[in-house]
Amino acid sequence: MEKIIKSLLETDMYKLSMGQAIYHQFSDYKATWSFKCRNRDVHFTKEMVEEIKRQVRMYCDLRFTPEELEYINNIKWIKGSYVDFLKLWKPSYEDFTITDDGEKGLTIEAAGTWLNTSMYEIPVLAIVNEVYFRMAYDYDHLFKIFKEKLEEKISLLVSGKYNISAFSEFGLRRRLSAEAQELAVKMLAAAKYPGSIFVGTSNVYLAMKYGIIPCGTMAHEWIMCVGQGNHKHNPSYSNWYALDAWVKEYGILNGTALTDTITTDCFLRDFQLTYATLFSGVRHDSGDPIVWGNKMIDHYKSLGIDPMTKTLLFSDSLNFEKANMLNKYFREKAKVAFGIGTYISNDTDVEPLNIVMKVTRCNGMDVAKVSDTPGKGMCKNPAYVDYLERCISWRMANDR
């Protein structure tokens, strides 16, 4: 197979946003990342695993080019000190353990500094996806179906059947292929819509190539590592530590807060007037989106903040129909935006892979996510999850 990841910019924008803050504030943190495939009937053959290893080795040979570094440097909230670091940065294959003896035939772990290992998640998932779909199926057939469905989807926006306000493409980690994602971004950027605006993509490489906005601020790893990586911290205050560190780095810039790392209800205990004012909006990634959106609107109102000045960014398993419904429901109550992933980047006639690569340890200690949807978390130590849930319950009952 040809090289899948051809540029270090081929990652999600929030990796650079978090990366800069990690570099300036947490460069000594260590992290372990673990891969998991949630599909029931998927098996990776030994040949697939060998190709995944080969592709990861080729990824580790990449360096940022002068053109790419200049592009990063021109992003408003990126600082020159971080760009200087990226001039020297390279992935390290020694950080990886990839074997064929795990569940479903594939085990991937990465261990090292958080600064390094955070950058591996997105390219590795993109590699696993493309290797799997090219080797398990007739790829040309899948791509043909993908293109037909993409054209049909875009026609629904062009016709005005679906009006979804501002939306971005978030599909890099679970895309059918690099070819498929680029076609989607190219076609979405070229079309005009009466009730929708294609804002950009999370894929920084494609954003640079097509002159559109690279979208992304923070992921769950930020709250998990900042809030739980320091053993002296009470993990039920993870959001406070994470929000505080983010504001130190960015002030009022680059501010969309992720709410569901240790439940949205617990997040709201820390998302009080200062942070609710400084952050431009919040992102939904689990639980009922209507319930979540109403909860956020009520919270803003309780703080005396006009919800119409804030953005509700929805990013959980969306398609255009669901986004259209949410936009219709919320557009007169708050600003609304959507990050749409697999539905854009990997919609064929076979089930997409539901794969993740999550941080499971930080500084030698287990970390965990307790989201608004049971089962979305990933932790190797049930005792730690129990401890975290008890901390959250105690805080919700006693810390008023």
Secondary structure in CASP SS format (residue, H / E / C, confidence):
PFRMAT SS
TARGET T0000
AUTHOR 0000-0000-0000
METHOD secondary structure of the structure
MODEL  1
M C 1.00
E C 1.00
K C 1.00
I C 1.00
I C 1.00
K C 1.00
S C 1.00
L C 1.00
L C 1.00
E C 1.00
T C 1.00
D E 1.00
M H 1.00
Y H 1.00
K H 1.00
L H 1.00
S H 1.00
M H 1.00
G H 1.00
Q H 1.00
A H 1.00
I H 1.00
Y H 1.00
H H 1.00
Q H 1.00
F C 1.00
S C 1.00
D C 1.00
Y C 1.00
K E 1.00
A E 1.00
T E 1.00
W E 1.00
S E 1.00
F E 1.00
K E 1.00
C E 1.00
R C 1.00
N C 1.00
R C 1.00
D C 1.00
V C 1.00
H C 1.00
F C 1.00
T C 1.00
K H 1.00
E H 1.00
M H 1.00
V H 1.00
E H 1.00
E H 1.00
I H 1.00
K H 1.00
R H 1.00
Q H 1.00
V H 1.00
R H 1.00
M H 1.00
Y H 1.00
C C 1.00
D C 1.00
L C 1.00
R C 1.00
F C 1.00
T C 1.00
P H 1.00
E H 1.00
E H 1.00
L H 1.00
E H 1.00
Y H 1.00
I H 1.00
N H 1.00
N C 1.00
I C 1.00
K C 1.00
W C 1.00
I C 1.00
K C 1.00
G H 1.00
S H 1.00
Y H 1.00
V H 1.00
D H 1.00
F H 1.00
L H 1.00
K H 1.00
L H 1.00
W C 1.00
K C 1.00
P C 1.00
S C 1.00
Y H 1.00
E H 1.00
D H 1.00
F E 1.00
T E 1.00
I E 1.00
T E 1.00
D C 1.00
D C 1.00
G C 1.00
E H 1.00
K H 1.00
G H 1.00
L C 1.00
T E 1.00
I E 1.00
E E 1.00
A E 1.00
A E 1.00
G E 1.00
T E 1.00
W H 1.00
L H 1.00
N H 1.00
T H 1.00
S H 1.00
M H 1.00
Y H 1.00
E H 1.00
I H 1.00
P H 1.00
V H 1.00
L H 1.00
A H 1.00
I H 1.00
V H 1.00
N H 1.00
E H 1.00
V H 1.00
Y H 1.00
F H 1.00
R H 1.00
M H 1.00
A H 1.00
Y C 1.00
D C 1.00
Y H 1.00
D H 1.00
H H 1.00
L H 1.00
F H 1.00
K H 1.00
I H 1.00
F H 1.00
K H 1.00
E H 1.00
K H 1.00
L H 1.00
E H 1.00
E H 1.00
K H 1.00
I H 1.00
S H 1.00
L H 1.00
L H 1.00
V H 1.00
S C 1.00
G C 1.00
K C 1.00
Y C 1.00
N C 1.00
I C 1.00
S E 1.00
A E 1.00
F E 1.00
S E 1.00
E E 1.00
F C 1.00
G C 1.00
L H 1.00
R H 1.00
R H 1.00
R C 1.00
L C 1.00
S C 1.00
A H 1.00
E H 1.00
A H 1.00
Q H 1.00
E H 1.00
L H 1.00
A H 1.00
V H 1.00
K H 1.00
M H 1.00
L H 1.00
A H 1.00
A H 1.00
A C 1.00
K C 1.00
Y C 1.00
P C 1.00
G C 1.00
S E 1.00
I E 1.00
F E 1.00
V E 1.00
G E 1.00
T E 1.00
S C 1.00
N E 1.00
V H 1.00
Y H 1.00
L H 1.00
A H 1.00
M H 1.00
K H 1.00
Y H 1.00
G C 1.00
I C 1.00
I E 1.00
P E 1.00
C C 1.00
G C 1.00
T C 1.00
M C 1.00
A C 1.00
H H 1.00
E H 1.00
W H 1.00
I H 1.00
M H 1.00
C H 1.00
V H 1.00
G H 1.00
Q H 1.00
G C 1.00
N C 1.00
H C 1.00
K C 1.00
H C 1.00
N C 1.00
P H 1.00
S H 1.00
Y H 1.00
S H 1.00
N H 1.00
W H 1.00
Y H 1.00
A H 1.00
L H 1.00
D H 1.00
A H 1.00
W H 1.00
V H 1.00
K H 1.00
E H 1.00
Y H 1.00
G C 1.00
I C 1.00
L C 1.00
N C 1.00
G C 1.00
T E 1.00
A E 1.00
L E 1.00
T C 1.00
D C 1.00
T C 1.00
I C 1.00
T C 1.00
T H 1.00
D H 1.00
C H 1.00
F H 1.00
L H 1.00
R H 1.00
D H 1.00
F C 1.00
Q C 1.00
L H 1.00
T H 1.00
Y H 1.00
A H 1.00
T H 1.00
L H 1.00
F C 1.00
S C 1.00
G E 1.00
V E 1.00
R E 1.00
H E 1.00
D C 1.00
S C 1.00
G C 1.00
D C 1.00
P H 1.00
I H 1.00
V H 1.00
W H 1.00
G H 1.00
N H 1.00
K H 1.00
M H 1.00
I H 1.00
D H 1.00
H H 1.00
Y H 1.00
K H 1.00
S H 1.00
L C 1.00
G C 1.00
I C 1.00
D C 1.00
P H 1.00
M H 1.00
T H 1.00
K C 1.00
T E 1.00
L E 1.00
L E 1.00
F E 1.00
S C 1.00
D C 1.00
S C 1.00
L C 1.00
N C 1.00
F H 1.00
E H 1.00
K H 1.00
A H 1.00
N H 1.00
M H 1.00
L H 1.00
N H 1.00
K H 1.00
Y H 1.00
F H 1.00
R C 1.00
E C 1.00
K C 1.00
A C 1.00
K E 1.00
V E 1.00
A E 1.00
F E 1.00
G E 1.00
I E 1.00
G C 1.00
T H 1.00
Y H 1.00
I H 1.00
S H 1.00
N C 1.00
D C 1.00
T C 1.00
D C 1.00
V C 1.00
E C 1.00
P C 1.00
L C 1.00
N C 1.00
I E 1.00
V E 1.00
M E 1.00
K E 1.00
V E 1.00
T E 1.00
R E 1.00
C E 1.00
N C 1.00
G C 1.00
M E 1.00
D E 1.00
V C 1.00
A C 1.00
K C 1.00
V C 1.00
S C 1.00
D C 1.00
T C 1.00
P C 1.00
G C 1.00
K C 1.00
G C 1.00
M C 1.00
C C 1.00
K C 1.00
N C 1.00
P H 1.00
A H 1.00
Y H 1.00
V H 1.00
D H 1.00
Y H 1.00
L H 1.00
E H 1.00
R H 1.00
C H 1.00
I H 1.00
S H 1.00
W H 1.00
R H 1.00
M H 1.00
A H 1.00
N H 1.00
D C 1.00
R C 1.00
END
